[in-house]
Amino acid sequence: MSPRRFFFCGFLYLALSLPLSFWGESIQQSESYQRGEQIYQSVCIACHQADGKGIEGAFPPLAQSDFLTEYRDLSIKAVLFGLSGQIRVNGIRYFAAMPDPDLSDQQAADVMTYVMNAWGNQHEPVSLQEVQSIRQGANRLPDPYPQLPEAPKGFGLSEFARLPENGVRLASDPESRSLYLLALSGNIYRFDSDNRDATLEIERSTYIDSQTARDQALGFLIDSKRQMYVILNQLIEGSPWQMSLVTIYRSEPLDSSGRPGELKPWFRTSYPFGNGGLTHGVSGMTQGPDGQLYINSGSRTDSAEVADNPLWWPGAETETTACIWKMDPESDQPSMEVFAKGIRNAWSLCFSPDGDLLMVDNGPRIPAPEELNHIEEGKHYGFPYEFGDMLAVDHYPHGKPIPEGLELTRPIPNIGPAAGGSESEPILSFDPHSSPAGFIYCDASFPPALRGKYLIGRFGSLFQGFTAGFDILLATIKRNEQGQYTSTMETFLSPLSRPLDIHATENSVYILEYGRQNDFEESRKGPGRILELSW
């Protein structure tokens, strides 16, 4: 499961069971119920599904749920503040990893009213006053941060900064020696060498011209000309179906002090929003040695399933999804070229010292290996026909065989000893559901122990029974005698609290922890922090 789906799903984990059958049809005709249905379609459906049945072992059902009725207040708190920890629904354990959905009090009341009276549920609606009372009395103190892992020999690991909200990407400006953080909300924070407190550099409302309830800022870059880019994904309600609007904002070059100019729309496109809310969005972005921008456009489905909801486009992928884009930063009116296809969700892209484009790809809900790929122009990397070494047709009722004449490029083998591989049984390429995320090359400026290798952060599993990830791998990625890439993986830092991005500066590596949970079964809430690896 992609790291992107941990925070883009937003989501209600609970249902109430207060049988009041006399409410019936009148509730379903109420304005609150109708508003709540729209919120559910926008925020909750990816995990809990259109029929409210969830996904067994991963996301609890809301339809006919037997979650303890005395937890009515806790259920409302879940849509106000998120939920973490273990719950049991219909006899099955679930380990919650639900972030704060960021709903207003009225939205929380509306979506709870909908959930409690959809799919055959018949429960008392939730009022605005009830939500307000619970919010006022709730304890929102975040959990403490976990203890830092021991740094590898010869390195230091320290807490650089604690974050005011969940961050998704890091970037830096060598000239001003400033570090920048992009939050999921679109806010941009700045840290200077003499000030480790987060300073709000750019407030989202100053550049996002049409704000919706489903705004997700997922891509961030400062290019070689010191221009700042932000990639924003928005859910747009419309007819005949919902759309995903993608805007790439760009600023003028940073000034000498590191302050960016106004962020303005540079490129904009749209496509139908994902089946079941599974749109992974446009996210990972890097600049190649040729000066061009290479950008991940994630899939809008789990595995090319066809939509069964009138709000969704009745198809699978489009020409501009599940692929890598190539764009020219020299253009003020850029076009987008599809560079390679068959990629589910490449959260990070990285160039080798030889100029080869490498990327990590997050797999589907089945326990298929996550991928490490060498991306070449015009090639196809398997999605939705093959995941690692597993064929979709063998695991999904809607899975299709590889089309005749289509040549697929396989992932880079991992011969271990970490991340699931070994010399006798290589894996393509990481443990299932480990969610590879941040990805950097260690050049000559790094110490000898890292030089010429790669650091790969793994966000960690969101599925019960899979504990892989929550770490940083040290990878040696080289060509063998046949000219094919192979990789050797070692565990470098573990455990970490959902490391989502890695960014290198002149003499440090910064690690962005999304939250405070460093194990699948651990219950911790609150935004994460930035760690500094030094030598």
N, C-alpha and C positions, 0 to 999 in steps of 0.2 A: 504494500500500500504506500502510496506516495506521501513524502512529507507534506506536500501541499495539502492533502485531504485531512490532515490532523487539524489544521486551522481554518480551512475554507469551508468545512462542513458546519460549523456553529452550533448546537443541536440539542435537542430535547431528548433526555435519556429516560424520562419517567412518564408514567401515566397514573391517573388516579382511579380509584374504584369505589365511588360513592353512588350506589344504584338509586337513581331518581328517574324512573322511566317516564314519569308524567311530564318531564320537560320536553322530551321527544322532538317533534317536528318544529315547534316554535323556536327552539334554540338554533336549529340549523338554518332557520330563516332570518336570524338576527343579524344585525350589522357587525357585531363583535365576532360571530362565527365566520361570516364571510371575509372579514379582514384577516382573521386568524388563519383561514385556509390559504390566503395569498402569502402570508408570512411563512407558513409551513412549506409551501412550494418553493420559496426562495431560500430558506435558511436550513430547514431540517430534513428535507426529503432525501438528500444524498445518503445519509446514514440510516434513517428510519424507514425509507422507501415509501412509494406512493400508497401502498396498502397498509402502512403502519406496522408491518410485521418485522421490520428491522432485518438484521443479518445475524443468525444464531452464532453465538460465541464471540461476536464483535460488537454489534449494536443492538440493544434490547428492543423488544417489541413494545409498541404503544397500543396496538389493537388488542383488546381482551387481555390486557396485562393484569397480573395479580399482585403487582407491587403493593406493599403494605399500605392500607388505606390511612393508617394513622400518620403517614409521612406526607400529608397534604402540604404542610408548610415547606418541607424540604424539597418537594416537587416544584413548588413555585420558585424557591431559591435557585434551583438548577437553571431555570430560564433567565434568572436575574444575574447570577454570578458564575454560572458554569458548575461543573461537578467533577470530582475526582475521588478515586477509591473504589472499593468493591461493593456491588449491590447484587441482589439475586432477584430475577424476574422469571416467573413461571418455572421455577426449579432450576434455572441455569444461572451460573455465576457470570457476572460481567465486571470487568475492570474499567471504570470510567476514565476517559481522557477527553472530557468535553470542555472546551474553553468557554469563556464568557461570550454568549451570543450578541452582546451589546444591544439589547432591546430596551426600548422605553418601557415605562410602567404600563402604559396602555397596550403596547404591542405584546408584552408578556401576558397580560390578562386575555387578550384576544387569541393568541396562539394556544394558550392553555384551555380556553373555552372550546376551541376547535378540536383539539386532541381528545378532550374528554367526551366529545359527542360525535366523533367520526368513527367509521368502521364498526358500527354497532355498539360503541360505547355510549352509555347514558349516565352522565354524572352532572353534578351541580356546576354551573359555570363559575368562572373566577371573575370577580369584580375588580375594578381599578382600585377601589379603597382597600381591598384585601391585599393586593400587591404592594401598595404604598405602605401599609402597615408592616408587612414582612420586610420590606427594604429598610425601613427605619429601624427595625429591631435586629437586623442581621449583623453578625460579626464578619466583617470583610477583611480582617487581618490576614495577610498572606502567611503561608507557611515559611519557616526558615529555609535558607539555602542549604543544600547538602554539603558535606565536607568535600574539599577538593581532592582528587586522586593524587597519588604520589607522582611527581614528575619523573620522566626518564633520566637516567644518569647523565650529568652534564648540562641539564636544562633546569630552568626555574619556571614554576607555574603559579600565577597569582591572580587575584580578582582585580580586574581593571576598572569595571564600573557596574553598578546595579541599574537596571533599566526601569523607566516609568511605565512602559507598556511592552507588549510582545514585539520583538524585532525579527526581521526576516533576512536582511542583507547588510553587509558592510562594504564600505568603499573608503579610499583615502586620497589625499592630495599631498604628494611629496614636497611641493614647494612651500606650502604653509604648515606642513607636518600636522595636518588635521585628520581625524578619523570621523567618518560619518556613518550613521545608522538609519536605515529605512525601516519604519514600523509597518506592520500589516495595514494599519489605518491609512497610510500615506504620509504621516508626519515624518519629518527628517530631523534627526538630532546630530549635534556636533560635539566632539570631544577634542580638546587641545592638549598638547604635551604637558602644560602646567595646570590643566583643569580637567579632572576626570568626572565632573558632574555633567549630566546630560543637559545640553542647552538646546532648546527647541529652535532650530535654524529656519525651517520652513514649515509653516502650519498648512495642513492639507487643504483647507478652504481657500488658501490664496492661489492655488493653481488648478484644483479639481473643479471644473466648471459645472458639472452636473452630478451632484452627489446622490447616491442611492444607498439603500440598506445593505447592498451586497458589494461594496467596493473592496477590492483586494489588491494592494500594491505588492507586486511579487518580483519585479526586476529592478536592478539598480546598478549603475556603472558611472565612473568618471573616465572619459576616454583620453587618448594621448594629447588632445588639445585642451584638456581640462574642462570639457563640457560635461555636465551632469545629465544623466538619463534616468527616468523613472517609468516603469511599465505598470499601468493600472488596468485591472479587469473589472468590468461592471456588468451586473445582471440588469437587463432592460426589459421591462414588461412591454408587450406589444401584441400585434395580431399579424398572422395567425398563430405565432408561437413566441416564446421568450427568446431573446437574443443575448449574446455575449459581446459587449463592446470593449474593444482593446484600444487603449490610447498610449502611445509612447510620448512622454514629455521630454523636452530638452531645454537646457539653459544656455545662455552665453557662457564663455569660459569664466572660471572662477577668477576673482580679483586676487591681488597679491597677498591679501590676508586670508584667502580661502573662502570668501563669501560668494555663493553662486548668484547669478542673475535670476530673473524671473523664469520659472518653468512654464513653457508654452507647448501646446500640442504640436508635435513634429510629424507623427504618423498615426493614422486612425483606420481601423477596419472592424468588421463585425462578422459573426457567424452564429448559427443557432446554438443556444445554450444546451448544455449536456444532458443526456438521458439520465434521469434520476438525479439531476444536479451534479453529475460527475465531471463537469468541465474542470480540467486541471489548470487551464489558463496559460497565458504567455508569461514566461518567468525568466529562466536562466539566460544570461547575456554576457558575452565577452567580445573583446576586440582581437582580431587575428594579426599575425605579423604582416599580412597584406593590407592592414588598415581597415578592413571590412568588419562589420558587426555580425556576429552569429548568435541567433536567438532561438530558444526553445519555445515551440508552440505545442503544449501538451494535448493529449487526446481529450475528446469530449465524452468518451465512454470508458467503461472498464475494459471491455473486450469486443467492441463493435456490436453491442446489443442494440436492437431496434426499439425505439420509444413506443410506449403504450399509453401515453398520456396526451390529451389534446393540447396541453400547454407546450409540448415539446415537439420539435421537428421529427417527423417519422422516418428518420434515417440514422446512419452511423456517423462515420467521420466525414469531414469536408476536405477540400484540396489544401486548406491552410491550417489544418490541425494534424496532430501526431506527426510532426515533422520539424526540421530545423530551417529557420529563415536565414537569409543572407541579405544585408542592407548596407548601403553606402552612406557613411556619416558625412561625406562631403556634399551630399545633396540636401537642399532645403525643401525639396518636394520629393521625398524618397519613394521608391517602389520596393516591393518585397519579392524576393526570389526564393523559391523552395529549393534548398540545397540538398537535403536528403530526407527520406521518408521512413515510415515504419518504426517510429519512436514514440513510446507511450508518454513518458514524462521525464525529460532530462533536466533535473533541477539545477545542475551545474555543468559547465563546459570548460575545458582546459586545453591549452596548446602545449605540445611537447617541444623540446628544444629543436627538433627537426622540422617544426611547423605542422605536425599532424594534429588534427582536431580529435580530442578524446572527450567522452562524456559518460556520466553515470545515469542509468535509466531505472526508474522505479516500476516494479511489476504489478500484476493484478491481484485480485482477491484470492485466487488459488495459490497454493504454496510453491510458486515458481521462483527460481533464482532471480535476484536483481542483476542488472547487467552493467558491464563496463565495455564500452564500444569505441572502436576507431572509426570515426565518421569520414567518409569520402563522398565527394560530390556525385549525385545521381544514384547512389546505392540505396537499397531497402534493408531495414534492420529488424524485420520480422513482425512487428505489431500490425494487425491483431491475430496473425496466424500462428506465431510462435513466441514463447516467452522463455528466454534462456534456452533450455533444451526440451521444453514441454510444448506439445502441440495443442492449440486451443480446441481443435475438433475432438480431442480425447477427453476434455474436461468441462466443456460448456455445451449445453443443448443447442445454442445458437452458433457454436464454433464452426468455422469454415476451413476446409483444407487449403493448403498453399496453392494459389492459382497456377495453372500450367504455364510454364515459360517464365515465371517470376523467380529470380535468383535472390535468395536471402543471404545477408552477411551475418555470420554468427558472432556472438560476443567474444571478448578476450578471455581465455581460460585463466582461472586462478588456481595455482598449484599449492596454495597455502603458505605456511601452516595455519593461518588465521582465516576468518570469514567464510568458513565452510569448505575450503579447498585442501587438497593434498596432492603430492606427486603421483600417487597411485590412482587417485580419483579426483581429477580437476573438476571444478564447478564453473558454470557460466553465469555469473561471476561471483556473486555474494550470497550469503544465507538468505532464504526467503523472508520477505517482510522486514528486512533490516533498514530499508529506506536510505540509500546513499544520498548524501546532500552536498556539503561543501567539498571543493576539489581544487587543489593547487599544486603546481610544480615547484620544487625546491631548487633554485638555481645556484650559481657559484657564490652568492652572498650568504648562503646558509652554511652552518657548520658541517664538517665532513660526514657526520652521522646521518645527515638528511640530504646532502648534496646529490643531485641527479635522481632523486626519488620523488614520490608524490605523497601528499597527505589527503586522506579521504575521510570526511566525517560521516557518521551514520546516525540519523535521527532516531532510529529505534522503532520497534514494532508497535502497531496499533491493534494487533490481533492476539487473542488469547491463545496460549500454547506456543507462541513464538517470542523468544526473549532476546533475539539478536539485535545488535546495534548498540546505541548509547555509548559510542566510542569514536576514536579516531584511529584509522589504520595507516601504517606506513607501507606504501606499495612501491615495488620495483617493477616497472613496466618497460619491457624491452622486446626487440625483435629476435626471433630464434634463427637458426641456420636456414630455414625455409622462407624467411622474410615475414613471418607472421608474429604478431604481438602475443606475448604471454605475460603473466603477472605473478609476482610473489607477494603475499600479504602477511604483515605482522601487526599485532596489536600494539599501538603506540601510547594511547591514553584511554583509560577506562576505570570507572564508569563516568560518563558525563551526562548532563541534563539536557537531553535532546539537542545535540549540537547541529545547528542548521546551516551555518556558513563558516568558512575559514578565510581569513584575509591576511596576506603578508605585507609588511612594510620593510623598511631598510634593515632593521635589526630585531624585529619581533614578529610573532604570529598571533593574530587575534582570533579567538574562537567565540562565536555567538551561540549562547545557549538560549533556546526559545523559552523554556520554562524551568521548573525545578524538579522535575521527575526524572530520576536517573535509573529507573528500573520499571518494567511494565506494571508490576503489581504494587508499586509504591504510590502513595497518595500525597501529593504536594500541589499546592496551587500558588499562583502569583507569577508575574512576569520574570523573565530570566536575567542574565547578566552577560558581560563580556569578560572573557578570561584572556590573560596575556602569557604566552609562552616565550621565554627569553633565554638567551645564552651569552 
